[in-house]
Amino acid sequence: MKNGIIEIQIITGNAAFDDNQGGEVARILRKVADSFDTLEEIPGDLAHPLLDLNGLTVGHLKTRE
């Protein structure tokens, strides 16, 4: 994906963010970073849910050309 857009949205309104909001956001972003680290090229049509520590969907990651 050249000249593409990567969009990350995280909604921090549930219990996983109560005690350590920054830590939970960092944990989610680290998982995203780790998944990108294994890709040689980023797909231009990726849509992936982002999960909190409890396994609940709290956002999404999308790529587009």
Backbone torsions as a table, in degrees:
resi	resn	phi	psi	omega
1	MET	NA	107.1	175.1
2	LYS	-101.6	140.1	179.1
3	ASN	58.0	36.6	-178.9
4	GLY	-96.6	-178.8	179.5
5	ILE	-123.5	134.7	172.9
6	ILE	-115.4	122.1	-178.9
7	GLU	-115.1	129.0	176.6
8	ILE	-124.4	126.6	176.4
9	GLN	-126.4	127.9	177.0
10	ILE	-127.6	126.2	178.4
11	ILE	-101.5	121.4	-169.6
12	THR	-102.8	30.8	-173.8
13	GLY	-97.7	14.2	-179.5
14	ASN	-116.1	-179.4	-170.1
15	ALA	-61.8	-28.7	-178.5
16	ALA	-62.3	-20.8	-178.3
17	PHE	-99.0	-2.4	-174.3
18	ASP	-63.0	-47.9	-173.4
19	ASP	-84.4	-35.1	-175.2
20	ASN	-149.7	77.7	-174.7
21	GLN	-58.7	-47.9	-179.8
22	GLY	-63.2	-39.8	179.2
23	GLY	-63.7	-40.1	-179.8
24	GLU	-69.8	-40.7	176.3
25	VAL	-62.0	-44.4	179.3
26	ALA	-61.6	-40.2	179.3
27	ARG	-62.0	-44.0	179.0
28	ILE	-64.0	-44.8	-179.2
29	LEU	-66.9	-33.6	175.9
30	ARG	-63.5	-40.8	177.3
31	LYS	-62.9	-40.1	177.0
32	VAL	-63.0	-48.1	-179.3
33	ALA	-59.9	-42.5	179.5
34	ASP	-62.1	-38.7	-179.4
35	SER	-69.7	-34.3	178.1
36	PHE	-73.4	-28.5	-177.4
37	ASP	-62.3	-24.9	-178.2
38	THR	-90.8	-5.1	-177.8
39	LEU	-92.9	133.4	172.6
40	GLU	-78.7	-36.1	177.0
41	GLU	-137.3	139.7	-179.1
42	ILE	-83.1	126.7	177.6
43	PRO	-66.0	145.7	-177.3
44	GLY	-86.1	2.5	-177.2
45	ASP	-137.5	39.2	-176.8
46	LEU	-84.7	137.1	172.5
47	ALA	-137.8	121.1	-173.9
48	HIS	-141.3	130.6	177.3
49	PRO	-72.4	149.8	174.4
50	LEU	-107.9	130.2	-174.1
51	LEU	-110.6	143.9	175.1
52	ASP	-83.6	-178.3	-177.9
53	LEU	-59.4	-26.6	-179.7
54	ASN	-89.5	1.5	179.5
55	GLY	84.9	9.9	179.1
56	LEU	-90.9	144.2	177.3
57	THR	-71.3	123.1	-179.3
58	VAL	-121.8	7.0	-179.9
59	GLY	170.5	-163.5	-178.2
60	HIS	-152.5	160.8	171.1
61	LEU	-123.6	129.9	178.5
62	LYS	-133.4	144.4	171.2
63	THR	-122.3	151.7	174.9
64	ARG	-155.5	154.2	179.7
65	GLU	-74.4	NA	NA
